[in-house]
Amino acid sequence: MQTSSSYHMAMGRRTGRIVVAALLIAAGCGGSDDSQPPLVLTSANAQAVAAETLIAAAQTTNGVQNPLGGLAGAATSPVRGAGLRAAQRLASSATGAQPVAPGTMTEACAAGGTTTTNATTTSATVTYNNCQESATTRINGTLTLTFKTTSGGTSSDFSFSVSVNLTITLGTLSLAESGGYDLTFKSSSDPNALGSEVALTGSHLSASVSGGPSSDKITLSNFDIDIKQDLTNTPNQQIETIDYDLDSTRLKGHISVTTNTPVAQTLEAGIPHQFPHTGQVLITGANHTRLQITILGDETFTPPAGQGQVEIELDTGTGTFAAPIWVNWTALAQLAGTSP
């Protein structure tokens, strides 16, 4: 029989995992006006729009996929490590399992530099000081989680406000991140049932990448992102629904994005799945143009001859989708700037 203390500690660990997963999606919030003109969707830009939506905007992540054009993914390990411990401490304190003792703790990063966590009873700030996961990856700046609310009953509900001010370098590439958003977490009281669920909401998220073959700045506005971990299936699944407006300097335009069918990505220990394997996303552009993107498989899927892992259908404003445009994840990754 699980004791109350061990149960709450388990819930704290699960809370931390899903909180940090959401942090990886939204690492890079900004506050400036980054609006772009409405983008007309065409056959010429259809694949680039799909790449920006499915990969560069980090529609799904499980800590394996490289979000935001791949650069933030290079730093997921140290962010996940220090951020996870900070989230665990706050979650455990909220349940009463392990009240947070205010104080400062400094830890060494894998390849040099440090992270320092400054905790109070309601907040934790992680400071990255030349933190290196490898010889070519370096993080500087701060990540702050502030506990907002909790409620009891049959589930454990938590609400955090998150602020980010980070600079991440990967070789010659540089990612600038700053801003804030709200994060709400809900988990079943049965640790063996359906896993964690998170909602990420806000009015402005952005991240800029420079120093590579092409620079890019992605901004989400009026966003509502819901992530659920389904632990009842083997392998486990991460399921996501999204609704946001996207401005991209790479596309030089503004589009609206929503899910027709939730996007699912496999979470399998020891076997990384970089991309989702199912789901359908609808993109709306200027002049009533639309793209419907259907995911048929992840990078391990071999499509039938003449088809692809991803199907793109274009509506030029007539109300009818044309014949499919087929593409694989490798090509989309290259368009998003995530492939070497």
C-alpha positions, 0 to 999 in steps of 0.5 A, a space after each residue: 500500500 502506498 503511503 501518503 508521503 510516497 504518493 505525494 512524492 511520486 506526484 511531485 516527480 510526475 508534475 515536474 516531468 510534464 511541467 518541464 516538457 511544457 517549458 521546452 515547448 515555450 522556452 522563448 517568450 518575448 514581449 515586442 511587437 513581431 507582427 507580420 503581414 497576412 500570408 497567402 498560402 500557395 503551392 510554392 510555400 506550402 512545405 515551408 509553412 508546414 515545416 515552420 508549423 510542425 517543427 520550428 514552432 515546436 508543436 509537439 515535444 517529449 524532450 527528444 524533439 528539438 523545438 524552435 528550429 532545433 536550437 533549444 533542443 540542444 539545451 534540453 538536457 540542462 534545462 530539463 535537469 535543473 528546471 525539473 528539480 525546481 518544479 519538483 520542489 515546488 510541487 512537493 511543497 504544494 502537496 505538503 510532502 516536502 515543504 521547500 526550505 528557502 535557500 540556494 543550491 549550486 550544481 555543476 553542469 555536465 561539461 562546465 559551468 553551473 546552475 544555481 537554484 534560489 528557492 523560496 516557499 512559493 518560487 524557484 529561480 534557476 540561474 545558468 552560468 556558462 552551463 554547458 551540456 557539451 563543449 559546443 552548447 552554452 546557456 546563460 540567463 534565468 528561468 523562474 517558476 512561481 507557484 500560483 494555486 493548488 486544489 485538492 479533491 480527486 486530482 492535483 491541480 497546480 498553476 505556475 507563472 513562468 518567466 524566461 531570460 536565456 541566451 543559448 549558443 550551439 556552435 555558431 548558432 544563438 537563440 535569444 529567449 525572454 518573457 513569460 506565460 502561465 502554466 496549469 497542470 492537472 494529474 489524476 489521483 491514480 498514478 497508474 491511470 491516465 498521466 499528466 495534463 498541462 495547459 499553456 496559455 498566453 498572449 505572446 511567445 517568441 524566440 529568435 535564432 541567428 548565426 546559421 544559414 538563415 535567421 528566424 523569429 517565431 512569435 505565437 499570439 493568443 495561444 492555447 496549447 494542451 498536452 496530455 501524457 497517456 500512460 495507459 498505452 504501451 508505448 506511452 503517448 503524448 497527445 497535444 491540441 493547439 490553437 494559436 496565431 503564428 508570425 514568422 520572419 522566415 515565412 515573412 507572414 502571419 497564419 492561424 493554426 489549429 488542430 482538427 485531430 490531436 497530434 500524438 507522439 510516441 514516448 518510448 524509453 530507449 527509442 527516441 521518436 523525434 516527430 509525431 506519428 498521427 494528427 491533423 493540423 489546419 492552417 489558415 492564411 490570407 484570402 481564405 487560403 488553407 493548408 490541411 496537414 495530415 501526419 501519417 507516421 513519424 520518421 520511422 514510418 515507411 510510406 507507400 510508393 509515391 506518398 510521404 510521411 506527411 500529407 499537405 492539401 492546399 485550398 487556394 480560396 475556393 473552399 476545396 482542397 487540391 491533390 495532396 503534396 507528399 513530403 517526409 520529415 527529413 525534408 521538412 526538417 531541412 526547411 525548418 533549419 534543423 538538419 545539418 
